[in-house]
């Protein structure tokens, strides 16, 4: 079915990391034999006025930590995957990574929406609305 699959994983809480196993299972079920998997984490950009007060290597450490967590997720799932770390607004980085891959499927997790999500829209909703490929939402 799908050859290039992008799986954006939020590592901000243990519950969201745990959901990555379900996302990987869905991706495998929808994949062609020999499919390429890309695990992506987005580190939100720090405003410049805040970054000026932080240690210079804070973003590098954050990216290295995210990469280690994603590699652990892939290893635990027995998944051979490309690991990518992006920086910026999550939905924008996910959409850009999907175009660059080029992905023909994005498997994205959704959570139970909060009031702010109804007003602004969640990351998953924005990815669904703007992706140029198929999107499978996992709950």
C-alpha positions as CSV (number, residue, x, y, z in Angstrom):
1,X,0.0,0.0,0.0
2,X,2.5,2.7,1.2
3,X,6.2,2.9,0.5
4,X,7.4,6.0,2.4
5,X,5.8,6.4,5.8
6,X,6.4,9.4,8.2
7,X,5.7,8.8,11.8
8,X,5.9,12.0,13.9
9,X,6.4,11.1,17.6
10,X,5.8,13.5,20.5
11,X,8.3,12.5,23.3
12,X,7.1,15.1,25.8
13,X,5.4,12.6,28.1
14,X,5.7,8.8,28.7
15,X,2.1,8.3,27.6
16,X,2.8,9.9,24.2
17,X,6.0,7.8,23.8
18,X,3.9,4.7,24.6
19,X,1.4,5.6,21.9
20,X,4.3,5.4,19.4
21,X,4.1,1.6,19.6
22,X,0.5,1.8,18.3
23,X,1.5,4.2,15.6
24,X,4.3,1.9,14.4
25,X,2.0,-1.1,14.4
26,X,-0.5,0.9,12.2
27,X,2.3,1.9,9.9
28,X,3.5,-1.6,9.5
29,X,0.0,-2.8,8.7
30,X,-0.4,-0.2,6.0
31,X,3.1,-0.6,4.5
32,X,4.3,-2.3,1.4
33,X,7.1,-4.9,1.8
34,X,10.4,-3.1,2.1
35,X,8.7,0.2,3.1
36,X,10.9,3.1,4.4
37,X,10.0,4.5,7.8
38,X,10.9,7.9,9.1
39,X,10.5,8.7,12.8
40,X,10.3,12.4,13.4
41,X,10.4,14.5,16.5
42,X,9.9,18.2,16.5
43,X,11.6,20.3,19.1
44,X,9.7,23.5,19.4
45,X,11.7,26.6,18.7
46,X,12.7,28.8,21.6
47,X,11.9,32.5,21.2
48,X,15.1,34.5,20.6
49,X,14.6,36.7,23.7
50,X,14.4,33.5,25.8
51,X,17.3,31.7,24.0
52,X,19.6,34.6,24.8
53,X,19.3,33.7,28.5
54,X,19.9,30.0,28.1
55,X,23.2,28.0,27.6
56,X,24.4,28.0,24.1
57,X,24.2,24.3,23.6
58,X,20.7,23.8,24.9
59,X,19.2,23.1,21.5
60,X,22.0,20.7,20.5
61,X,21.4,18.8,23.8
62,X,17.6,18.7,23.2
63,X,18.1,17.4,19.6
64,X,20.6,14.7,20.8
65,X,18.1,13.6,23.5
66,X,15.2,13.5,21.1
67,X,17.3,11.4,18.7
68,X,18.3,9.0,21.4
69,X,14.7,8.5,22.5
70,X,13.5,7.9,18.9
71,X,16.3,5.4,18.3
72,X,15.2,3.6,21.5
73,X,11.6,3.6,20.3
74,X,12.7,2.1,16.9
75,X,15.0,-0.5,18.6
76,X,12.2,-1.6,21.0
77,X,9.8,-2.0,18.1
78,X,12.4,-3.8,16.0
79,X,11.9,-1.2,13.3
80,X,14.6,-0.1,10.9
81,X,13.9,3.6,10.5
82,X,15.5,6.8,9.6
83,X,15.5,9.2,12.6
84,X,14.9,12.9,12.0
85,X,14.7,15.8,14.4
86,X,13.2,19.1,13.4
87,X,12.8,22.4,15.0
88,X,9.9,24.8,14.7
89,X,6.1,24.6,14.8
90,X,5.2,20.9,14.8
91,X,2.6,20.9,12.1
92,X,4.8,22.9,9.7
93,X,7.9,20.7,10.3
94,X,5.8,17.6,9.8
95,X,4.3,18.8,6.6
96,X,7.8,19.9,5.3
97,X,9.3,16.6,6.2
98,X,6.5,14.7,4.4
99,X,7.2,16.7,1.2
100,X,11.0,16.3,1.4
101,X,10.8,12.5,2.0
102,X,8.5,12.3,-0.1
103,X,6.1,10.5,2.2
104,X,3.0,8.8,0.8
105,X,1.5,8.3,4.3
106,X,1.8,10.2,7.6
107,X,0.8,8.2,10.7
108,X,0.0,10.8,13.4
109,X,-1.3,10.6,16.9
110,X,-4.2,12.6,18.2
111,X,-5.1,13.2,21.8
112,X,-8.3,14.2,23.5
113,X,-8.7,17.9,22.5
114,X,-8.6,20.7,25.0
115,X,-10.5,23.9,24.7
116,X,-7.5,25.7,23.0
117,X,-7.5,22.9,20.3
118,X,-11.1,23.8,19.4
119,X,-10.1,27.4,19.0
120,X,-6.7,27.0,17.3
121,X,-6.7,23.4,16.0
122,X,-4.5,20.6,17.1
123,X,-1.3,19.5,15.3
124,X,-3.0,16.4,14.0
125,X,-5.9,18.4,12.6
126,X,-3.6,20.8,10.9
127,X,-1.6,18.0,9.4
128,X,-4.8,16.3,8.1
129,X,-6.0,19.6,6.6
130,X,-2.8,20.5,4.8
131,X,-1.0,17.3,4.0
132,X,-0.5,16.4,0.3
133,X,-0.4,12.7,1.1
134,X,-2.6,10.3,3.0
135,X,-2.8,10.7,6.8
136,X,-3.9,8.1,9.3
137,X,-4.8,9.4,12.7
138,X,-4.2,7.1,15.7
139,X,-6.0,7.6,19.0
